[in-house]
Amino acid sequence: MSEEEVQDMIDGAIRRHNRNASIISIIVGWVMLAAFMDGLLRLLGLIPPFMGLDINLLPRIADLI
């Protein structure tokens, strides 16, 4: 194998790694954003409680005011 062929193989492996890492990061980012939005909407009372855990703060804030 020549030095050029080895460099081409290394460059291909790096390109593949960067593509796969980007795809994984995008998926993890969307999952984290969805979990954040779910929690925020439950906190604001726009989505009903899940498994009996009521974290809605609006009634508690209204009682204090």
mmCIF file of the N, C-alpha and C atoms, coordinates in Angstrom:
data_MODEL
# 
_entry.id   MODEL 
# 
loop_
_atom_site.group_PDB 
_atom_site.id 
_atom_site.type_symbol 
_atom_site.label_atom_id 
_atom_site.label_alt_id 
_atom_site.label_comp_id 
_atom_site.label_asym_id 
_atom_site.label_entity_id 
_atom_site.label_seq_id 
_atom_site.pdbx_PDB_ins_code 
_atom_site.Cartn_x 
_atom_site.Cartn_y 
_atom_site.Cartn_z 
_atom_site.occupancy 
_atom_site.B_iso_or_equiv 
_atom_site.pdbx_formal_charge 
_atom_site.auth_seq_id 
_atom_site.auth_comp_id 
_atom_site.auth_asym_id 
_atom_site.auth_atom_id 
_atom_site.pdbx_PDB_model_num 
ATOM 1   N N  . MET A 1 1  ? 0.837   -1.183 0.000  1.00 0.00 ? 1  MET A N  1 
ATOM 2   C CA . MET A 1 1  ? 0.000   0.000  0.000  1.00 0.00 ? 1  MET A CA 1 
ATOM 3   C C  . MET A 1 1  ? 0.879   1.242  0.000  1.00 0.00 ? 1  MET A C  1 
ATOM 4   N N  . SER A 1 2  ? 0.439   2.202  -0.765 1.00 0.00 ? 2  SER A N  1 
ATOM 5   C CA . SER A 1 2  ? 1.193   3.442  -0.817 1.00 0.00 ? 2  SER A CA 1 
ATOM 6   C C  . SER A 1 2  ? 0.700   4.396  0.275  1.00 0.00 ? 2  SER A C  1 
ATOM 7   N N  . GLU A 1 3  ? 1.476   5.412  0.494  1.00 0.00 ? 3  GLU A N  1 
ATOM 8   C CA . GLU A 1 3  ? 1.120   6.399  1.516  1.00 0.00 ? 3  GLU A CA 1 
ATOM 9   C C  . GLU A 1 3  ? -0.183  7.109  1.136  1.00 0.00 ? 3  GLU A C  1 
ATOM 10  N N  . GLU A 1 4  ? -0.385  7.316  -0.144 1.00 0.00 ? 4  GLU A N  1 
ATOM 11  C CA . GLU A 1 4  ? -1.596  7.973  -0.622 1.00 0.00 ? 4  GLU A CA 1 
ATOM 12  C C  . GLU A 1 4  ? -2.848  7.131  -0.353 1.00 0.00 ? 4  GLU A C  1 
ATOM 13  N N  . GLU A 1 5  ? -2.766  5.841  -0.558 1.00 0.00 ? 5  GLU A N  1 
ATOM 14  C CA . GLU A 1 5  ? -3.900  4.941  -0.294 1.00 0.00 ? 5  GLU A CA 1 
ATOM 15  C C  . GLU A 1 5  ? -4.234  4.900  1.196  1.00 0.00 ? 5  GLU A C  1 
ATOM 16  N N  . VAL A 1 6  ? -3.190  4.869  2.012  1.00 0.00 ? 6  VAL A N  1 
ATOM 17  C CA . VAL A 1 6  ? -3.407  4.858  3.460  1.00 0.00 ? 6  VAL A CA 1 
ATOM 18  C C  . VAL A 1 6  ? -4.080  6.159  3.895  1.00 0.00 ? 6  VAL A C  1 
ATOM 19  N N  . GLN A 1 7  ? -3.619  7.288  3.357  1.00 0.00 ? 7  GLN A N  1 
ATOM 20  C CA . GLN A 1 7  ? -4.215  8.577  3.710  1.00 0.00 ? 7  GLN A CA 1 
ATOM 21  C C  . GLN A 1 7  ? -5.666  8.645  3.256  1.00 0.00 ? 7  GLN A C  1 
ATOM 22  N N  . ASP A 1 8  ? -5.966  8.092  2.086  1.00 0.00 ? 8  ASP A N  1 
ATOM 23  C CA . ASP A 1 8  ? -7.357  8.050  1.608  1.00 0.00 ? 8  ASP A CA 1 
ATOM 24  C C  . ASP A 1 8  ? -8.236  7.215  2.535  1.00 0.00 ? 8  ASP A C  1 
ATOM 25  N N  . MET A 1 9  ? -7.720  6.091  3.027  1.00 0.00 ? 9  MET A N  1 
ATOM 26  C CA . MET A 1 9  ? -8.475  5.244  3.956  1.00 0.00 ? 9  MET A CA 1 
ATOM 27  C C  . MET A 1 9  ? -8.713  5.983  5.269  1.00 0.00 ? 9  MET A C  1 
ATOM 28  N N  . ILE A 1 10 ? -7.707  6.691  5.757  1.00 0.00 ? 10 ILE A N  1 
ATOM 29  C CA . ILE A 1 10 ? -7.846  7.445  7.004  1.00 0.00 ? 10 ILE A CA 1 
ATOM 30  C C  . ILE A 1 10 ? -8.877  8.560  6.825  1.00 0.00 ? 10 ILE A C  1 
ATOM 31  N N  . ASP A 1 11 ? -8.786  9.284  5.712  1.00 0.00 ? 11 ASP A N  1 
ATOM 32  C CA . ASP A 1 11 ? -9.733  10.369 5.445  1.00 0.00 ? 11 ASP A CA 1 
ATOM 33  C C  . ASP A 1 11 ? -11.166 9.835  5.351  1.00 0.00 ? 11 ASP A C  1 
ATOM 34  N N  . GLY A 1 12 ? -11.344 8.699  4.708  1.00 0.00 ? 12 GLY A N  1 
ATOM 35  C CA . GLY A 1 12 ? -12.674 8.086  4.613  1.00 0.00 ? 12 GLY A CA 1 
ATOM 36  C C  . GLY A 1 12 ? -13.217 7.694  5.973  1.00 0.00 ? 12 GLY A C  1 
ATOM 37  N N  . ALA A 1 13 ? -12.344 7.141  6.820  1.00 0.00 ? 13 ALA A N  1 
ATOM 38  C CA . ALA A 1 13 ? -12.777 6.741  8.160  1.00 0.00 ? 13 ALA A CA 1 
ATOM 39  C C  . ALA A 1 13 ? -13.149 7.966  8.999  1.00 0.00 ? 13 ALA A C  1 
ATOM 40  N N  . ILE A 1 14 ? -12.400 9.033  8.871  1.00 0.00 ? 14 ILE A N  1 
ATOM 41  C CA . ILE A 1 14 ? -12.710 10.250 9.624  1.00 0.00 ? 14 ILE A CA 1 
ATOM 42  C C  . ILE A 1 14 ? -14.031 10.841 9.147  1.00 0.00 ? 14 ILE A C  1 
ATOM 43  N N  . ARG A 1 15 ? -14.239 10.866 7.824  1.00 0.00 ? 15 ARG A N  1 
ATOM 44  C CA . ARG A 1 15 ? -15.509 11.386 7.280  1.00 0.00 ? 15 ARG A CA 1 
ATOM 45  C C  . ARG A 1 15 ? -16.696 10.571 7.783  1.00 0.00 ? 15 ARG A C  1 
ATOM 46  N N  . ARG A 1 16 ? -16.554 9.253  7.773  1.00 0.00 ? 16 ARG A N  1 
ATOM 47  C CA . ARG A 1 16 ? -17.624 8.369  8.248  1.00 0.00 ? 16 ARG A CA 1 
ATOM 48  C C  . ARG A 1 16 ? -17.898 8.590  9.732  1.00 0.00 ? 16 ARG A C  1 
ATOM 49  N N  . HIS A 1 17 ? -16.828 8.733  10.507 1.00 0.00 ? 17 HIS A N  1 
ATOM 50  C CA . HIS A 1 17 ? -16.989 8.965  11.947 1.00 0.00 ? 17 HIS A CA 1 
ATOM 51  C C  . HIS A 1 17 ? -17.709 10.285 12.206 1.00 0.00 ? 17 HIS A C  1 
ATOM 52  N N  . ASN A 1 18 ? -17.293 11.345 11.510 1.00 0.00 ? 18 ASN A N  1 
ATOM 53  C CA . ASN A 1 18 ? -17.926 12.651 11.710 1.00 0.00 ? 18 ASN A CA 1 
ATOM 54  C C  . ASN A 1 18 ? -19.395 12.615 11.319 1.00 0.00 ? 18 ASN A C  1 
ATOM 55  N N  . ARG A 1 19 ? -19.745 11.917 10.225 1.00 0.00 ? 19 ARG A N  1 
ATOM 56  C CA . ARG A 1 19 ? -21.145 11.807 9.813  1.00 0.00 ? 19 ARG A CA 1 
ATOM 57  C C  . ARG A 1 19 ? -21.955 11.061 10.866 1.00 0.00 ? 19 ARG A C  1 
ATOM 58  N N  . ASN A 1 20 ? -21.433 9.932  11.337 1.00 0.00 ? 20 ASN A N  1 
ATOM 59  C CA . ASN A 1 20 ? -22.159 9.150  12.346 1.00 0.00 ? 20 ASN A CA 1 
ATOM 60  C C  . ASN A 1 20 ? -22.301 9.910  13.658 1.00 0.00 ? 20 ASN A C  1 
ATOM 61  N N  . ALA A 1 21 ? -21.257 10.616 14.066 1.00 0.00 ? 21 ALA A N  1 
ATOM 62  C CA . ALA A 1 21 ? -21.319 11.385 15.302 1.00 0.00 ? 21 ALA A CA 1 
ATOM 63  C C  . ALA A 1 21 ? -22.334 12.518 15.181 1.00 0.00 ? 21 ALA A C  1 
ATOM 64  N N  . SER A 1 22 ? -22.409 13.139 14.015 1.00 0.00 ? 22 SER A N  1 
ATOM 65  C CA . SER A 1 22 ? -23.383 14.214 13.805 1.00 0.00 ? 22 SER A CA 1 
ATOM 66  C C  . SER A 1 22 ? -24.810 13.682 13.877 1.00 0.00 ? 22 SER A C  1 
ATOM 67  N N  . ILE A 1 23 ? -25.051 12.541 13.262 1.00 0.00 ? 23 ILE A N  1 
ATOM 68  C CA . ILE A 1 23 ? -26.395 11.951 13.288 1.00 0.00 ? 23 ILE A CA 1 
ATOM 69  C C  . ILE A 1 23 ? -26.795 11.593 14.715 1.00 0.00 ? 23 ILE A C  1 
ATOM 70  N N  . ILE A 1 24 ? -25.883 11.007 15.466 1.00 0.00 ? 24 ILE A N  1 
ATOM 71  C CA . ILE A 1 24 ? -26.178 10.650 16.861 1.00 0.00 ? 24 ILE A CA 1 
ATOM 72  C C  . ILE A 1 24 ? -26.446 11.906 17.684 1.00 0.00 ? 24 ILE A C  1 
ATOM 73  N N  . SER A 1 25 ? -25.670 12.958 17.481 1.00 0.00 ? 25 SER A N  1 
ATOM 74  C CA . SER A 1 25 ? -25.876 14.212 18.215 1.00 0.00 ? 25 SER A CA 1 
ATOM 75  C C  . SER A 1 25 ? -27.226 14.836 17.895 1.00 0.00 ? 25 SER A C  1 
ATOM 76  N N  . ILE A 1 26 ? -27.629 14.769 16.635 1.00 0.00 ? 26 ILE A N  1 
ATOM 77  C CA . ILE A 1 26 ? -28.933 15.314 16.250 1.00 0.00 ? 26 ILE A CA 1 
ATOM 78  C C  . ILE A 1 26 ? -30.051 14.554 16.947 1.00 0.00 ? 26 ILE A C  1 
ATOM 79  N N  . ILE A 1 27 ? -29.963 13.243 16.966 1.00 0.00 ? 27 ILE A N  1 
ATOM 80  C CA . ILE A 1 27 ? -31.003 12.420 17.595 1.00 0.00 ? 27 ILE A CA 1 
ATOM 81  C C  . ILE A 1 27 ? -31.066 12.702 19.096 1.00 0.00 ? 27 ILE A C  1 
ATOM 82  N N  . VAL A 1 28 ? -29.920 12.728 19.758 1.00 0.00 ? 28 VAL A N  1 
ATOM 83  C CA . VAL A 1 28 ? -29.891 12.994 21.204 1.00 0.00 ? 28 VAL A CA 1 
ATOM 84  C C  . VAL A 1 28 ? -30.429 14.398 21.497 1.00 0.00 ? 28 VAL A C  1 
ATOM 85  N N  . GLY A 1 29 ? -30.077 15.363 20.660 1.00 0.00 ? 29 GLY A N  1 
ATOM 86  C CA . GLY A 1 29 ? -30.567 16.719 20.849 1.00 0.00 ? 29 GLY A CA 1 
ATOM 87  C C  . GLY A 1 29 ? -32.075 16.810 20.744 1.00 0.00 ? 29 GLY A C  1 
ATOM 88  N N  . TRP A 1 30 ? -32.669 16.146 19.747 1.00 0.00 ? 30 TRP A N  1 
ATOM 89  C CA . TRP A 1 30 ? -34.133 16.168 19.596 1.00 0.00 ? 30 TRP A CA 1 
ATOM 90  C C  . TRP A 1 30 ? -34.816 15.487 20.772 1.00 0.00 ? 30 TRP A C  1 
ATOM 91  N N  . VAL A 1 31 ? -34.237 14.388 21.264 1.00 0.00 ? 31 VAL A N  1 
ATOM 92  C CA . VAL A 1 31 ? -34.827 13.688 22.414 1.00 0.00 ? 31 VAL A CA 1 
ATOM 93  C C  . VAL A 1 31 ? -34.786 14.590 23.650 1.00 0.00 ? 31 VAL A C  1 
ATOM 94  N N  . MET A 1 32 ? -33.660 15.259 23.881 1.00 0.00 ? 32 MET A N  1 
ATOM 95  C CA . MET A 1 32 ? -33.553 16.151 25.036 1.00 0.00 ? 32 MET A CA 1 
ATOM 96  C C  . MET A 1 32 ? -34.510 17.337 24.909 1.00 0.00 ? 32 MET A C  1 
ATOM 97  N N  . LEU A 1 33 ? -34.645 17.887 23.716 1.00 0.00 ? 33 LEU A N  1 
ATOM 98  C CA . LEU A 1 33 ? -35.575 18.994 23.501 1.00 0.00 ? 33 LEU A CA 1 
ATOM 99  C C  . LEU A 1 33 ? -37.018 18.555 23.736 1.00 0.00 ? 33 LEU A C  1 
ATOM 100 N N  . ALA A 1 34 ? -37.361 17.347 23.286 1.00 0.00 ? 34 ALA A N  1 
ATOM 101 C CA . ALA A 1 34 ? -38.716 16.834 23.496 1.00 0.00 ? 34 ALA A CA 1 
ATOM 102 C C  . ALA A 1 34 ? -38.991 16.617 24.983 1.00 0.00 ? 34 ALA A C  1 
ATOM 103 N N  . ALA A 1 35 ? -38.012 16.086 25.719 1.00 0.00 ? 35 ALA A N  1 
ATOM 104 C CA . ALA A 1 35 ? -38.189 15.874 27.154 1.00 0.00 ? 35 ALA A CA 1 
ATOM 105 C C  . ALA A 1 35 ? -38.336 17.211 27.885 1.00 0.00 ? 35 ALA A C  1 
ATOM 106 N N  . PHE A 1 36 ? -37.558 18.201 27.497 1.00 0.00 ? 36 PHE A N  1 
ATOM 107 C CA . PHE A 1 36 ? -37.662 19.525 28.109 1.00 0.00 ? 36 PHE A CA 1 
ATOM 108 C C  . PHE A 1 36 ? -39.040 20.137 27.852 1.00 0.00 ? 36 PHE A C  1 
ATOM 109 N N  . MET A 1 37 ? -39.492 20.068 26.603 1.00 0.00 ? 37 MET A N  1 
ATOM 110 C CA . MET A 1 37 ? -40.791 20.653 26.258 1.00 0.00 ? 37 MET A CA 1 
ATOM 111 C C  . MET A 1 37 ? -41.934 19.921 26.969 1.00 0.00 ? 37 MET A C  1 
ATOM 112 N N  . ASP A 1 38 ? -41.818 18.604 27.092 1.00 0.00 ? 38 ASP A N  1 
ATOM 113 C CA . ASP A 1 38 ? -42.843 17.844 27.804 1.00 0.00 ? 38 ASP A CA 1 
ATOM 114 C C  . ASP A 1 38 ? -42.923 18.309 29.260 1.00 0.00 ? 38 ASP A C  1 
ATOM 115 N N  . GLY A 1 39 ? -41.781 18.446 29.908 1.00 0.00 ? 39 GLY A N  1 
ATOM 116 C CA . GLY A 1 39 ? -41.761 18.902 31.292 1.00 0.00 ? 39 GLY A CA 1 
ATOM 117 C C  . GLY A 1 39 ? -42.282 20.323 31.441 1.00 0.00 ? 39 GLY A C  1 
ATOM 118 N N  . LEU A 1 40 ? -41.899 21.187 30.521 1.00 0.00 ? 40 LEU A N  1 
ATOM 119 C CA . LEU A 1 40 ? -42.360 22.575 30.587 1.00 0.00 ? 40 LEU A CA 1 
ATOM 120 C C  . LEU A 1 40 ? -43.871 22.664 30.405 1.00 0.00 ? 40 LEU A C  1 
ATOM 121 N N  . LEU A 1 41 ? -44.408 21.939 29.447 1.00 0.00 ? 41 LEU A N  1 
ATOM 122 C CA . LEU A 1 41 ? -45.852 21.985 29.207 1.00 0.00 ? 41 LEU A CA 1 
ATOM 123 C C  . LEU A 1 41 ? -46.638 21.360 30.357 1.00 0.00 ? 41 LEU A C  1 
ATOM 124 N N  . ARG A 1 42 ? -46.067 20.333 31.000 1.00 0.00 ? 42 ARG A N  1 
ATOM 125 C CA . ARG A 1 42 ? -46.734 19.763 32.179 1.00 0.00 ? 42 ARG A CA 1 
ATOM 126 C C  . ARG A 1 42 ? -46.672 20.741 33.346 1.00 0.00 ? 42 ARG A C  1 
ATOM 127 N N  . LEU A 1 43 ? -45.558 21.457 33.480 1.00 0.00 ? 43 LEU A N  1 
ATOM 128 C CA . LEU A 1 43 ? -45.403 22.446 34.543 1.00 0.00 ? 43 LEU A CA 1 
ATOM 129 C C  . LEU A 1 43 ? -46.410 23.578 34.388 1.00 0.00 ? 43 LEU A C  1 
ATOM 130 N N  . LEU A 1 44 ? -46.694 23.954 33.164 1.00 0.00 ? 44 LEU A N  1 
ATOM 131 C CA . LEU A 1 44 ? -47.652 25.020 32.906 1.00 0.00 ? 44 LEU A CA 1 
ATOM 132 C C  . LEU A 1 44 ? -49.093 24.529 32.895 1.00 0.00 ? 44 LEU A C  1 
ATOM 133 N N  . GLY A 1 45 ? -49.297 23.213 32.981 1.00 0.00 ? 45 GLY A N  1 
ATOM 134 C CA . GLY A 1 45 ? -50.640 22.659 33.049 1.00 0.00 ? 45 GLY A CA 1 
ATOM 135 C C  . GLY A 1 45 ? -51.310 22.467 31.703 1.00 0.00 ? 45 GLY A C  1 
ATOM 136 N N  . LEU A 1 46 ? -50.565 22.545 30.619 1.00 0.00 ? 46 LEU A N  1 
ATOM 137 C CA . LEU A 1 46 ? -51.148 22.368 29.290 1.00 0.00 ? 46 LEU A CA 1 
ATOM 138 C C  . LEU A 1 46 ? -51.264 20.897 28.900 1.00 0.00 ? 46 LEU A C  1 
ATOM 139 N N  . ILE A 1 47 ? -50.512 20.030 29.580 1.00 0.00 ? 47 ILE A N  1 
ATOM 140 C CA . ILE A 1 47 ? -50.580 18.578 29.362 1.00 0.00 ? 47 ILE A CA 1 
ATOM 141 C C  . ILE A 1 47 ? -50.981 17.958 30.703 1.00 0.00 ? 47 ILE A C  1 
ATOM 142 N N  . PRO A 1 48 ? -51.896 16.990 30.706 1.00 0.00 ? 48 PRO A N  1 
ATOM 143 C CA . PRO A 1 48 ? -52.325 16.399 31.978 1.00 0.00 ? 48 PRO A CA 1 
ATOM 144 C C  . PRO A 1 48 ? -51.197 15.641 32.683 1.00 0.00 ? 48 PRO A C  1 
ATOM 145 N N  . PRO A 1 49 ? -51.337 15.443 34.005 1.00 0.00 ? 49 PRO A N  1 
ATOM 146 C CA . PRO A 1 49 ? -50.305 14.735 34.773 1.00 0.00 ? 49 PRO A CA 1 
ATOM 147 C C  . PRO A 1 49 ? -50.074 13.321 34.254 1.00 0.00 ? 49 PRO A C  1 
ATOM 148 N N  . PHE A 1 50 ? -48.866 12.827 34.460 1.00 0.00 ? 50 PHE A N  1 
ATOM 149 C CA . PHE A 1 50 ? -48.474 11.487 34.025 1.00 0.00 ? 50 PHE A CA 1 
ATOM 150 C C  . PHE A 1 50 ? -48.252 10.623 35.259 1.00 0.00 ? 50 PHE A C  1 
ATOM 151 N N  . MET A 1 51 ? -48.929 9.492  35.327 1.00 0.00 ? 51 MET A N  1 
ATOM 152 C CA . MET A 1 51 ? -48.802 8.531  36.439 1.00 0.00 ? 51 MET A CA 1 
ATOM 153 C C  . MET A 1 51 ? -49.066 9.180  37.794 1.00 0.00 ? 51 MET A C  1 
ATOM 154 N N  . GLY A 1 52 ? -49.979 10.136 37.836 1.00 0.00 ? 52 GLY A N  1 
ATOM 155 C CA . GLY A 1 52 ? -50.359 10.740 39.104 1.00 0.00 ? 52 GLY A CA 1 
ATOM 156 C C  . GLY A 1 52 ? -49.390 11.780 39.631 1.00 0.00 ? 52 GLY A C  1 
ATOM 157 N N  . LEU A 1 53 ? -48.363 12.126 38.877 1.00 0.00 ? 53 LEU A N  1 
ATOM 158 C CA . LEU A 1 53 ? -47.401 13.139 39.315 1.00 0.00 ? 53 LEU A CA 1 
ATOM 159 C C  . LEU A 1 53 ? -47.834 14.492 38.770 1.00 0.00 ? 53 LEU A C  1 
ATOM 160 N N  . ASP A 1 54 ? -48.399 15.312 39.616 1.00 0.00 ? 54 ASP A N  1 
ATOM 161 C CA . ASP A 1 54 ? -48.888 16.615 39.191 1.00 0.00 ? 54 ASP A CA 1 
ATOM 162 C C  . ASP A 1 54 ? -47.872 17.679 39.575 1.00 0.00 ? 54 ASP A C  1 
ATOM 163 N N  . ILE A 1 55 ? -47.226 18.262 38.579 1.00 0.00 ? 55 ILE A N  1 
ATOM 164 C CA . ILE A 1 55 ? -46.223 19.294 38.847 1.00 0.00 ? 55 ILE A CA 1 
ATOM 165 C C  . ILE A 1 55 ? -46.713 20.671 38.394 1.00 0.00 ? 55 ILE A C  1 
ATOM 166 N N  . ASN A 1 56 ? -47.995 20.795 38.125 1.00 0.00 ? 56 ASN A N  1 
ATOM 167 C CA . ASN A 1 56 ? -48.560 22.045 37.658 1.00 0.00 ? 56 ASN A CA 1 
ATOM 168 C C  . ASN A 1 56 ? -48.401 23.117 38.735 1.00 0.00 ? 56 ASN A C  1 
ATOM 169 N N  . LEU A 1 57 ? -47.759 24.216 38.395 1.00 0.00 ? 57 LEU A N  1 
ATOM 170 C CA . LEU A 1 57 ? -47.493 25.279 39.359 1.00 0.00 ? 57 LEU A CA 1 
ATOM 171 C C  . LEU A 1 57 ? -48.515 26.410 39.334 1.00 0.00 ? 57 LEU A C  1 
ATOM 172 N N  . LEU A 1 58 ? -49.283 26.512 38.285 1.00 0.00 ? 58 LEU A N  1 
ATOM 173 C CA . LEU A 1 58 ? -50.188 27.649 38.152 1.00 0.00 ? 58 LEU A CA 1 
ATOM 174 C C  . LEU A 1 58 ? -51.224 27.742 39.285 1.00 0.00 ? 58 LEU A C  1 
ATOM 175 N N  . PRO A 1 59 ? -51.872 26.650 39.707 1.00 0.00 ? 59 PRO A N  1 
ATOM 176 C CA . PRO A 1 59 ? -52.812 26.790 40.819 1.00 0.00 ? 59 PRO A CA 1 
ATOM 177 C C  . PRO A 1 59 ? -52.129 27.232 42.115 1.00 0.00 ? 59 PRO A C  1 
ATOM 178 N N  . ARG A 1 60 ? -50.933 26.748 42.368 1.00 0.00 ? 60 ARG A N  1 
ATOM 179 C CA . ARG A 1 60 ? -50.207 27.139 43.584 1.00 0.00 ? 60 ARG A CA 1 
ATOM 180 C C  . ARG A 1 60 ? -49.813 28.604 43.552 1.00 0.00 ? 60 ARG A C  1 
ATOM 181 N N  . ILE A 1 61 ? -49.404 29.090 42.396 1.00 0.00 ? 61 ILE A N  1 
ATOM 182 C CA . ILE A 1 61 ? -49.058 30.503 42.266 1.00 0.00 ? 61 ILE A CA 1 
ATOM 183 C C  . ILE A 1 61 ? -50.303 31.373 42.413 1.00 0.00 ? 61 ILE A C  1 
ATOM 184 N N  . ALA A 1 62 ? -51.423 30.923 41.846 1.00 0.00 ? 62 ALA A N  1 
ATOM 185 C CA . ALA A 1 62 ? -52.670 31.685 41.943 1.00 0.00 ? 62 ALA A CA 1 
ATOM 186 C C  . ALA A 1 62 ? -53.118 31.771 43.398 1.00 0.00 ? 62 ALA A C  1 
ATOM 187 N N  . ASP A 1 63 ? -52.923 30.692 44.194 1.00 0.00 ? 63 ASP A N  1 
ATOM 188 C CA . ASP A 1 63 ? -53.298 30.724 45.603 1.00 0.00 ? 63 ASP A CA 1 
ATOM 189 C C  . ASP A 1 63 ? -52.447 31.707 46.398 1.00 0.00 ? 63 ASP A C  1 
ATOM 190 N N  . LEU A 1 64 ? -51.191 31.848 46.027 1.00 0.00 ? 64 LEU A N  1 
ATOM 191 C CA . LEU A 1 64 ? -50.304 32.771 46.727 1.00 0.00 ? 64 LEU A CA 1 
ATOM 192 C C  . LEU A 1 64 ? -50.614 34.223 46.414 1.00 0.00 ? 64 LEU A C  1 
ATOM 193 N N  . ILE A 1 65 ? -51.126 34.445 45.236 1.00 0.00 ? 65 ILE A N  1 
ATOM 194 C CA . ILE A 1 65 ? -51.433 35.831 44.830 1.00 0.00 ? 65 ILE A CA 1 
ATOM 195 C C  . ILE A 1 65 ? -52.776 36.178 45.337 1.00 0.00 ? 65 ILE A C  1 
# 
